[in-house]
Amino acid sequence: MKNLVILSGGFDPIHMGHVYMLEAASLIGEIVICLNSDDWLTRKKGKPFMSWIERATIVGNMKYVIDVLPMNDDDDTACDGINSAHSKYKKQYDWIYFGNGGDRNPVTTPGKEQELCEKLGIRLLWELGGKTKVQSSNWFIDK
């Protein structure tokens, strides 16, 4: 059985929490990253630490990742990325999952993302890499 795990995030900068999430997701299937835009990071943090192309190059070269997709995140969700990954890969995999790290759960994940996954038959995964946030990009930058 061949599985795909879609992950989304800013990965700005990448840290050990991201690595734990990627390792956990790799036990389930191949990984596609839907990478948040520089504009999204500006809304979230004031400005990106690294540009989209720098972040895409780094996560795209991680051993578990088969693809990095841009997404329109103007609505502050990963819905566009989920749709893109599903459209691109749905015929190549038996199951597609949308994975979330330790700080995400059904309450903190946007309802639009959960509804879209249900509509597309994408299974949801929670707490990849641990039940709590191991490290945050903001913690890393603020040191």
C-alpha positions in Angstrom: 0.0 0.0 0.0 1.4 3.4 -1.0 0.6 6.4 1.2 1.1 10.1 0.8 1.3 12.6 3.8 0.6 16.2 3.0 2.2 18.6 5.6 1.9 22.4 5.6 3.8 25.1 7.3 6.2 28.0 7.2 9.4 26.1 8.2 10.9 29.5 9.0 13.5 28.5 10.1 13.3 24.8 10.2 14.0 23.3 13.6 14.0 20.0 15.5 10.2 20.0 15.9 9.8 20.0 12.2 12.4 17.2 11.9 10.4 15.1 14.4 7.2 15.8 12.5 8.8 14.8 9.2 10.3 11.6 10.7 6.9 10.6 12.2 5.1 11.3 8.8 7.7 9.3 7.0 6.6 6.2 8.9 3.2 6.6 7.3 4.1 7.6 3.7 6.0 9.8 1.3 5.8 13.5 2.1 4.7 16.5 0.2 5.2 19.9 1.8 2.7 22.8 1.1 4.9 25.7 2.0 3.4 28.9 3.3 4.2 32.1 1.4 6.4 35.0 2.5 3.3 37.1 2.7 1.8 34.6 5.2 4.9 34.8 7.3 4.8 38.6 7.2 1.2 38.5 8.5 2.2 36.0 11.2 5.6 37.2 12.4 6.2 40.6 10.8 8.6 39.3 8.2 10.1 36.0 7.0 13.5 34.9 8.4 14.2 33.1 5.1 12.7 33.6 1.7 10.2 31.0 0.2 12.9 29.7 -2.2 15.4 29.2 0.6 12.9 27.4 2.7 11.7 25.3 -0.3 15.3 24.3 -1.1 16.0 23.2 2.5 12.8 21.2 3.1 12.8 19.9 -0.5 16.2 18.3 0.1 15.2 16.5 3.3 15.3 12.8 2.7 11.6 12.2 3.4 10.2 14.9 1.2 9.3 14.2 -2.5 7.8 17.6 -3.4 7.4 21.1 -2.1 4.3 23.0 -3.4 3.6 26.7 -3.2 0.1 27.6 -2.1 -2.2 30.6 -1.9 -2.6 31.1 1.8 -4.4 34.5 1.7 -7.2 32.9 3.8 -4.7 31.7 6.4 -5.4 28.1 5.6 -3.6 25.3 3.8 -6.7 24.5 1.7 -5.2 25.6 -1.6 -2.1 23.5 -0.9 -4.2 20.5 0.1 -6.2 20.8 -3.1 -3.1 21.1 -5.2 -1.4 18.1 -3.6 -4.5 16.0 -3.9 -5.0 16.9 -7.6 -1.4 16.2 -8.4 -1.0 12.9 -6.5 -4.5 11.3 -6.0 -4.0 8.7 -8.7 -0.5 7.6 -7.5 -1.4 6.7 -3.9 -3.8 4.4 -2.1 -4.3 6.8 0.8 -3.6 10.5 1.3 -3.2 12.0 4.7 -3.0 15.6 5.9 -0.7 15.7 8.9 -0.4 18.1 11.7 2.3 18.6 14.3 2.2 18.5 18.1 0.6 21.9 18.5 -2.3 21.2 16.2 -5.5 19.3 17.0 -9.1 19.3 15.8 -9.8 22.5 17.9 -6.7 24.5 16.6 -6.8 23.4 13.0 -9.0 25.5 10.8 -12.4 23.9 10.1 -12.1 24.7 6.4 -9.0 22.4 6.2 -10.8 19.6 8.1 -14.0 20.0 5.9 -11.9 19.9 2.7 -10.0 16.8 3.8 -13.3 15.1 4.6 -14.7 16.1 1.2 -11.6 14.8 -0.7 -11.3 11.6 1.4 -8.1 12.7 2.9 -7.4 11.2 6.4 -6.3 13.6 9.1 -3.3 12.9 11.4 -2.6 14.7 14.7 0.4 15.1 17.0 3.0 14.0 14.4 6.3 14.2 16.2 4.8 14.5 19.7 1.8 15.7 21.6 3.3 19.1 22.4 5.2 21.8 20.5 8.9 20.7 20.9 10.3 23.9 19.5 9.0 27.0 17.7 10.6 29.0 14.9 9.7 32.1 17.0 11.5 30.7 20.1 14.5 29.9 17.9 14.7 33.5 16.4 14.0 35.2 19.7 17.0 33.6 21.4 
